[in-house]
Amino acid sequence: MLNILIPIIFLMLSCYFDYKERRIPNEITYTMFVSGSIVQIATGSIRETLIGLLVMMFLLSFFGRAFKLGGGDTKLILACGTWLGNTSPYFLFFAFLSLLIYNCLSMIKKHGFGPFLKITGLEFLYGHTQSLDKVPGAFFITAGYLILVLANLR
């Protein structure tokens, strides 16, 4: 139970600061990373955590730029990975999925369904980028974490 409550406190703090200041303080991400590492060492599952973090860093190197993640978002994702261990790639999938759904719904709301299909087609065919309002990424990271925990994959 402690493995769920402690990260949720860090994630809620990061959501607050990301919403208010549009940045996630290093104190939150570093403390979350170190505490997660200590817990994984204490439980003897540091090997799975390292493998999960390596896979997640590999995935972030490809998808981080596509989803326009900032430095604080990337550090928060890695800090979540220390707590989740080898299930961290699933967490990353759920976080990106929630961000993708949000972006699609906000584009439909802004432009309508017909133009949404046209914009999406241009994105796939030509790499055309439609600018969206910048939204705090900590909310989607928290959503991915909660989905993973509620699905009992951790």
Biotite code that builds the C-alpha atoms (Angstrom):
import biotite.structure as struc

atoms = struc.array([
    struc.Atom([0.000, 0.000, 0.000], chain_id="A", res_id=1, res_name="MET", atom_name="CA", element="C"),
    struc.Atom([2.916, 2.323, 0.745], chain_id="A", res_id=2, res_name="LEU", atom_name="CA", element="C"),
    struc.Atom([4.209, 1.696, -2.779], chain_id="A", res_id=3, res_name="ASN", atom_name="CA", element="C"),
    struc.Atom([1.030, 3.328, -4.067], chain_id="A", res_id=4, res_name="ILE", atom_name="CA", element="C"),
    struc.Atom([0.532, 6.194, -1.595], chain_id="A", res_id=5, res_name="LEU", atom_name="CA", element="C"),
    struc.Atom([4.023, 7.685, -1.660], chain_id="A", res_id=6, res_name="ILE", atom_name="CA", element="C"),
    struc.Atom([4.191, 8.074, -5.462], chain_id="A", res_id=7, res_name="PRO", atom_name="CA", element="C"),
    struc.Atom([0.653, 9.501, -5.524], chain_id="A", res_id=8, res_name="ILE", atom_name="CA", element="C"),
    struc.Atom([1.760, 12.259, -3.124], chain_id="A", res_id=9, res_name="ILE", atom_name="CA", element="C"),
    struc.Atom([4.658, 13.143, -5.430], chain_id="A", res_id=10, res_name="PHE", atom_name="CA", element="C"),
    struc.Atom([2.405, 13.012, -8.481], chain_id="A", res_id=11, res_name="LEU", atom_name="CA", element="C"),
    struc.Atom([-0.214, 15.273, -6.907], chain_id="A", res_id=12, res_name="MET", atom_name="CA", element="C"),
    struc.Atom([2.479, 17.792, -5.981], chain_id="A", res_id=13, res_name="LEU", atom_name="CA", element="C"),
    struc.Atom([3.832, 17.697, -9.525], chain_id="A", res_id=14, res_name="SER", atom_name="CA", element="C"),
    struc.Atom([0.330, 18.267, -10.938], chain_id="A", res_id=15, res_name="CYS", atom_name="CA", element="C"),
    struc.Atom([-0.109, 21.271, -8.677], chain_id="A", res_id=16, res_name="TYR", atom_name="CA", element="C"),
    struc.Atom([3.194, 22.877, -9.638], chain_id="A", res_id=17, res_name="PHE", atom_name="CA", element="C"),
    struc.Atom([2.834, 22.008, -13.318], chain_id="A", res_id=18, res_name="ASP", atom_name="CA", element="C"),
    struc.Atom([-0.589, 23.649, -13.369], chain_id="A", res_id=19, res_name="TYR", atom_name="CA", element="C"),
    struc.Atom([0.366, 26.733, -11.345], chain_id="A", res_id=20, res_name="LYS", atom_name="CA", element="C"),
    struc.Atom([3.920, 27.391, -12.561], chain_id="A", res_id=21, res_name="GLU", atom_name="CA", element="C"),
    struc.Atom([4.094, 25.328, -15.777], chain_id="A", res_id=22, res_name="ARG", atom_name="CA", element="C"),
    struc.Atom([7.130, 23.518, -14.418], chain_id="A", res_id=23, res_name="ARG", atom_name="CA", element="C"),
    struc.Atom([7.832, 20.582, -12.144], chain_id="A", res_id=24, res_name="ILE", atom_name="CA", element="C"),
    struc.Atom([10.441, 21.343, -9.470], chain_id="A", res_id=25, res_name="PRO", atom_name="CA", element="C"),
    struc.Atom([13.528, 19.131, -9.444], chain_id="A", res_id=26, res_name="ASN", atom_name="CA", element="C"),
    struc.Atom([13.060, 18.599, -5.717], chain_id="A", res_id=27, res_name="GLU", atom_name="CA", element="C"),
    struc.Atom([9.911, 16.584, -6.429], chain_id="A", res_id=28, res_name="ILE", atom_name="CA", element="C"),
    struc.Atom([11.285, 14.467, -9.259], chain_id="A", res_id=29, res_name="THR", atom_name="CA", element="C"),
    struc.Atom([14.673, 13.779, -7.667], chain_id="A", res_id=30, res_name="TYR", atom_name="CA", element="C"),
    struc.Atom([13.160, 12.903, -4.288], chain_id="A", res_id=31, res_name="THR", atom_name="CA", element="C"),
    struc.Atom([10.658, 10.598, -5.972], chain_id="A", res_id=32, res_name="MET", atom_name="CA", element="C"),
    struc.Atom([13.451, 8.941, -7.978], chain_id="A", res_id=33, res_name="PHE", atom_name="CA", element="C"),
    struc.Atom([15.706, 8.409, -4.961], chain_id="A", res_id=34, res_name="VAL", atom_name="CA", element="C"),
    struc.Atom([12.893, 7.153, -2.699], chain_id="A", res_id=35, res_name="SER", atom_name="CA", element="C"),
    struc.Atom([11.706, 4.752, -5.403], chain_id="A", res_id=36, res_name="GLY", atom_name="CA", element="C"),
    struc.Atom([15.243, 3.458, -5.859], chain_id="A", res_id=37, res_name="SER", atom_name="CA", element="C"),
    struc.Atom([15.603, 2.918, -2.108], chain_id="A", res_id=38, res_name="ILE", atom_name="CA", element="C"),
    struc.Atom([12.318, 0.999, -1.977], chain_id="A", res_id=39, res_name="VAL", atom_name="CA", element="C"),
    struc.Atom([13.334, -1.174, -4.934], chain_id="A", res_id=40, res_name="GLN", atom_name="CA", element="C"),
    struc.Atom([16.719, -1.935, -3.346], chain_id="A", res_id=41, res_name="ILE", atom_name="CA", element="C"),
    struc.Atom([15.013, -2.771, -0.045], chain_id="A", res_id=42, res_name="ALA", atom_name="CA", element="C"),
    struc.Atom([12.553, -5.141, -1.716], chain_id="A", res_id=43, res_name="THR", atom_name="CA", element="C"),
    struc.Atom([15.243, -6.772, -3.820], chain_id="A", res_id=44, res_name="GLY", atom_name="CA", element="C"),
    struc.Atom([13.733, -5.915, -7.200], chain_id="A", res_id=45, res_name="SER", atom_name="CA", element="C"),
    struc.Atom([16.365, -3.459, -8.431], chain_id="A", res_id=46, res_name="ILE", atom_name="CA", element="C"),
    struc.Atom([17.183, -5.654, -11.453], chain_id="A", res_id=47, res_name="ARG", atom_name="CA", element="C"),
    struc.Atom([13.629, -5.462, -12.801], chain_id="A", res_id=48, res_name="GLU", atom_name="CA", element="C"),
    struc.Atom([13.593, -1.734, -12.129], chain_id="A", res_id=49, res_name="THR", atom_name="CA", element="C"),
    struc.Atom([16.791, -1.180, -14.092], chain_id="A", res_id=50, res_name="LEU", atom_name="CA", element="C"),
    struc.Atom([15.473, -3.213, -17.017], chain_id="A", res_id=51, res_name="ILE", atom_name="CA", element="C"),
    struc.Atom([12.193, -1.278, -16.923], chain_id="A", res_id=52, res_name="GLY", atom_name="CA", element="C"),
    struc.Atom([14.027, 2.048, -16.802], chain_id="A", res_id=53, res_name="LEU", atom_name="CA", element="C"),
    struc.Atom([16.259, 1.113, -19.732], chain_id="A", res_id=54, res_name="LEU", atom_name="CA", element="C"),
    struc.Atom([13.261, 0.110, -21.842], chain_id="A", res_id=55, res_name="VAL", atom_name="CA", element="C"),
    struc.Atom([11.438, 3.279, -20.835], chain_id="A", res_id=56, res_name="MET", atom_name="CA", element="C"),
    struc.Atom([14.421, 5.509, -21.687], chain_id="A", res_id=57, res_name="MET", atom_name="CA", element="C"),
    struc.Atom([14.617, 3.817, -25.071], chain_id="A", res_id=58, res_name="PHE", atom_name="CA", element="C"),
    struc.Atom([10.902, 4.473, -25.665], chain_id="A", res_id=59, res_name="LEU", atom_name="CA", element="C"),
    struc.Atom([11.206, 8.053, -24.412], chain_id="A", res_id=60, res_name="LEU", atom_name="CA", element="C"),
    struc.Atom([14.008, 8.734, -26.866], chain_id="A", res_id=61, res_name="SER", atom_name="CA", element="C"),
    struc.Atom([11.583, 7.961, -29.693], chain_id="A", res_id=62, res_name="PHE", atom_name="CA", element="C"),
    struc.Atom([8.274, 9.245, -28.388], chain_id="A", res_id=63, res_name="PHE", atom_name="CA", element="C"),
    struc.Atom([9.337, 12.068, -26.068], chain_id="A", res_id=64, res_name="GLY", atom_name="CA", element="C"),
    struc.Atom([9.859, 14.490, -28.903], chain_id="A", res_id=65, res_name="ARG", atom_name="CA", element="C"),
    struc.Atom([6.666, 13.466, -30.699], chain_id="A", res_id=66, res_name="ALA", atom_name="CA", element="C"),
    struc.Atom([4.614, 14.188, -27.590], chain_id="A", res_id=67, res_name="PHE", atom_name="CA", element="C"),
    struc.Atom([6.625, 17.371, -26.883], chain_id="A", res_id=68, res_name="LYS", atom_name="CA", element="C"),
    struc.Atom([7.586, 16.417, -23.337], chain_id="A", res_id=69, res_name="LEU", atom_name="CA", element="C"),
    struc.Atom([9.492, 18.945, -21.305], chain_id="A", res_id=70, res_name="GLY", atom_name="CA", element="C"),
    struc.Atom([12.433, 18.197, -19.045], chain_id="A", res_id=71, res_name="GLY", atom_name="CA", element="C"),
    struc.Atom([10.302, 18.026, -15.923], chain_id="A", res_id=72, res_name="GLY", atom_name="CA", element="C"),
    struc.Atom([7.868, 15.620, -17.560], chain_id="A", res_id=73, res_name="ASP", atom_name="CA", element="C"),
    struc.Atom([10.701, 13.339, -18.636], chain_id="A", res_id=74, res_name="THR", atom_name="CA", element="C"),
    struc.Atom([12.233, 13.344, -15.149], chain_id="A", res_id=75, res_name="LYS", atom_name="CA", element="C"),
    struc.Atom([8.819, 12.649, -13.607], chain_id="A", res_id=76, res_name="LEU", atom_name="CA", element="C"),
    struc.Atom([8.289, 9.693, -15.958], chain_id="A", res_id=77, res_name="ILE", atom_name="CA", element="C"),
    struc.Atom([11.665, 8.244, -14.997], chain_id="A", res_id=78, res_name="LEU", atom_name="CA", element="C"),
    struc.Atom([10.898, 8.778, -11.309], chain_id="A", res_id=79, res_name="ALA", atom_name="CA", element="C"),
    struc.Atom([7.627, 6.885, -11.758], chain_id="A", res_id=80, res_name="CYS", atom_name="CA", element="C"),
    struc.Atom([9.605, 4.144, -13.446], chain_id="A", res_id=81, res_name="GLY", atom_name="CA", element="C"),
    struc.Atom([11.656, 3.553, -10.312], chain_id="A", res_id=82, res_name="THR", atom_name="CA", element="C"),
    struc.Atom([8.481, 2.895, -8.367], chain_id="A", res_id=83, res_name="TRP", atom_name="CA", element="C"),
    struc.Atom([6.885, 0.701, -11.040], chain_id="A", res_id=84, res_name="LEU", atom_name="CA", element="C"),
    struc.Atom([9.818, -1.505, -11.906], chain_id="A", res_id=85, res_name="GLY", atom_name="CA", element="C"),
    struc.Atom([9.423, -3.712, -14.948], chain_id="A", res_id=86, res_name="ASN", atom_name="CA", element="C"),
    struc.Atom([5.826, -2.575, -15.545], chain_id="A", res_id=87, res_name="THR", atom_name="CA", element="C"),
    struc.Atom([6.989, 0.964, -16.324], chain_id="A", res_id=88, res_name="SER", atom_name="CA", element="C"),
    struc.Atom([6.663, 0.571, -20.128], chain_id="A", res_id=89, res_name="PRO", atom_name="CA", element="C"),
    struc.Atom([2.950, -0.166, -19.612], chain_id="A", res_id=90, res_name="TYR", atom_name="CA", element="C"),
    struc.Atom([2.700, 2.998, -17.542], chain_id="A", res_id=91, res_name="PHE", atom_name="CA", element="C"),
    struc.Atom([4.305, 4.958, -20.368], chain_id="A", res_id=92, res_name="LEU", atom_name="CA", element="C"),
    struc.Atom([1.793, 3.479, -22.811], chain_id="A", res_id=93, res_name="PHE", atom_name="CA", element="C"),
    struc.Atom([-1.161, 4.561, -20.644], chain_id="A", res_id=94, res_name="PHE", atom_name="CA", element="C"),
    struc.Atom([0.294, 8.045, -20.089], chain_id="A", res_id=95, res_name="ALA", atom_name="CA", element="C"),
    struc.Atom([0.815, 8.591, -23.824], chain_id="A", res_id=96, res_name="PHE", atom_name="CA", element="C"),
    struc.Atom([-2.598, 7.112, -24.607], chain_id="A", res_id=97, res_name="LEU", atom_name="CA", element="C"),
    struc.Atom([-4.337, 9.548, -22.253], chain_id="A", res_id=98, res_name="SER", atom_name="CA", element="C"),
    struc.Atom([-2.384, 12.443, -23.802], chain_id="A", res_id=99, res_name="LEU", atom_name="CA", element="C"),
    struc.Atom([-3.301, 11.286, -27.311], chain_id="A", res_id=100, res_name="LEU", atom_name="CA", element="C"),
    struc.Atom([-6.995, 10.979, -26.438], chain_id="A", res_id=101, res_name="ILE", atom_name="CA", element="C"),
    struc.Atom([-6.966, 14.445, -24.868], chain_id="A", res_id=102, res_name="TYR", atom_name="CA", element="C"),
    struc.Atom([-5.288, 15.971, -27.940], chain_id="A", res_id=103, res_name="ASN", atom_name="CA", element="C"),
    struc.Atom([-7.748, 14.308, -30.308], chain_id="A", res_id=104, res_name="CYS", atom_name="CA", element="C"),
    struc.Atom([-10.753, 15.448, -28.286], chain_id="A", res_id=105, res_name="LEU", atom_name="CA", element="C"),
    struc.Atom([-9.442, 19.012, -27.996], chain_id="A", res_id=106, res_name="SER", atom_name="CA", element="C"),
    struc.Atom([-8.820, 19.157, -31.765], chain_id="A", res_id=107, res_name="MET", atom_name="CA", element="C"),
    struc.Atom([-12.344, 17.874, -32.451], chain_id="A", res_id=108, res_name="ILE", atom_name="CA", element="C"),
    struc.Atom([-13.740, 20.477, -30.061], chain_id="A", res_id=109, res_name="LYS", atom_name="CA", element="C"),
    struc.Atom([-11.673, 23.255, -31.644], chain_id="A", res_id=110, res_name="LYS", atom_name="CA", element="C"),
    struc.Atom([-12.075, 22.393, -35.339], chain_id="A", res_id=111, res_name="HIS", atom_name="CA", element="C"),
    struc.Atom([-14.953, 19.906, -35.637], chain_id="A", res_id=112, res_name="GLY", atom_name="CA", element="C"),
    struc.Atom([-14.810, 16.285, -36.739], chain_id="A", res_id=113, res_name="PHE", atom_name="CA", element="C"),
    struc.Atom([-14.353, 16.855, -40.492], chain_id="A", res_id=114, res_name="GLY", atom_name="CA", element="C"),
    struc.Atom([-11.318, 19.156, -40.185], chain_id="A", res_id=115, res_name="PRO", atom_name="CA", element="C"),
    struc.Atom([-9.935, 16.831, -37.493], chain_id="A", res_id=116, res_name="PHE", atom_name="CA", element="C"),
    struc.Atom([-9.766, 13.998, -40.029], chain_id="A", res_id=117, res_name="LEU", atom_name="CA", element="C"),
    struc.Atom([-8.091, 16.281, -42.565], chain_id="A", res_id=118, res_name="LYS", atom_name="CA", element="C"),
    struc.Atom([-5.530, 17.523, -40.014], chain_id="A", res_id=119, res_name="ILE", atom_name="CA", element="C"),
    struc.Atom([-4.833, 13.965, -38.872], chain_id="A", res_id=120, res_name="THR", atom_name="CA", element="C"),
    struc.Atom([-4.323, 12.855, -42.473], chain_id="A", res_id=121, res_name="GLY", atom_name="CA", element="C"),
    struc.Atom([-1.866, 15.706, -43.035], chain_id="A", res_id=122, res_name="LEU", atom_name="CA", element="C"),
    struc.Atom([-0.008, 14.713, -39.880], chain_id="A", res_id=123, res_name="GLU", atom_name="CA", element="C"),
    struc.Atom([0.446, 11.133, -41.063], chain_id="A", res_id=124, res_name="PHE", atom_name="CA", element="C"),
    struc.Atom([1.211, 11.880, -44.701], chain_id="A", res_id=125, res_name="LEU", atom_name="CA", element="C"),
    struc.Atom([3.339, 14.994, -44.567], chain_id="A", res_id=126, res_name="TYR", atom_name="CA", element="C"),
    struc.Atom([4.391, 15.529, -40.966], chain_id="A", res_id=127, res_name="GLY", atom_name="CA", element="C"),
    struc.Atom([2.316, 18.717, -40.853], chain_id="A", res_id=128, res_name="HIS", atom_name="CA", element="C"),
    struc.Atom([2.005, 19.895, -37.276], chain_id="A", res_id=129, res_name="THR", atom_name="CA", element="C"),
    struc.Atom([-1.128, 21.511, -35.947], chain_id="A", res_id=130, res_name="GLN", atom_name="CA", element="C"),
    struc.Atom([-0.306, 23.547, -32.875], chain_id="A", res_id=131, res_name="SER", atom_name="CA", element="C"),
    struc.Atom([-2.309, 22.917, -29.745], chain_id="A", res_id=132, res_name="LEU", atom_name="CA", element="C"),
    struc.Atom([-2.374, 24.860, -26.529], chain_id="A", res_id=133, res_name="ASP", atom_name="CA", element="C"),
    struc.Atom([0.344, 23.707, -24.145], chain_id="A", res_id=134, res_name="LYS", atom_name="CA", element="C"),
    struc.Atom([-1.136, 21.583, -21.402], chain_id="A", res_id=135, res_name="VAL", atom_name="CA", element="C"),
    struc.Atom([0.593, 20.423, -18.216], chain_id="A", res_id=136, res_name="PRO", atom_name="CA", element="C"),
    struc.Atom([2.013, 16.947, -18.806], chain_id="A", res_id=137, res_name="GLY", atom_name="CA", element="C"),
    struc.Atom([1.954, 15.922, -15.152], chain_id="A", res_id=138, res_name="ALA", atom_name="CA", element="C"),
    struc.Atom([-1.789, 15.246, -15.369], chain_id="A", res_id=139, res_name="PHE", atom_name="CA", element="C"),
    struc.Atom([-1.318, 12.651, -18.109], chain_id="A", res_id=140, res_name="PHE", atom_name="CA", element="C"),
    struc.Atom([1.626, 11.079, -16.314], chain_id="A", res_id=141, res_name="ILE", atom_name="CA", element="C"),
    struc.Atom([-0.508, 10.808, -13.184], chain_id="A", res_id=142, res_name="THR", atom_name="CA", element="C"),
    struc.Atom([-3.368, 9.352, -15.236], chain_id="A", res_id=143, res_name="ALA", atom_name="CA", element="C"),
    struc.Atom([-1.057, 6.709, -16.692], chain_id="A", res_id=144, res_name="GLY", atom_name="CA", element="C"),
    struc.Atom([0.213, 5.815, -13.230], chain_id="A", res_id=145, res_name="TYR", atom_name="CA", element="C"),
    struc.Atom([-3.299, 5.561, -11.784], chain_id="A", res_id=146, res_name="LEU", atom_name="CA", element="C"),
    struc.Atom([-4.556, 3.456, -14.697], chain_id="A", res_id=147, res_name="ILE", atom_name="CA", element="C"),
    struc.Atom([-1.673, 1.041, -14.205], chain_id="A", res_id=148, res_name="LEU", atom_name="CA", element="C"),
    struc.Atom([-2.233, 0.803, -10.444], chain_id="A", res_id=149, res_name="VAL", atom_name="CA", element="C"),
    struc.Atom([-6.015, 0.436, -10.770], chain_id="A", res_id=150, res_name="LEU", atom_name="CA", element="C"),
    struc.Atom([-5.608, -2.252, -13.435], chain_id="A", res_id=151, res_name="ALA", atom_name="CA", element="C"),
    struc.Atom([-3.480, -4.157, -10.903], chain_id="A", res_id=152, res_name="ASN", atom_name="CA", element="C"),
    struc.Atom([-0.649, -4.527, -13.360], chain_id="A", res_id=153, res_name="LEU", atom_name="CA", element="C"),
    struc.Atom([1.755, -3.503, -10.614], chain_id="A", res_id=154, res_name="ARG", atom_name="CA", element="C"),
])
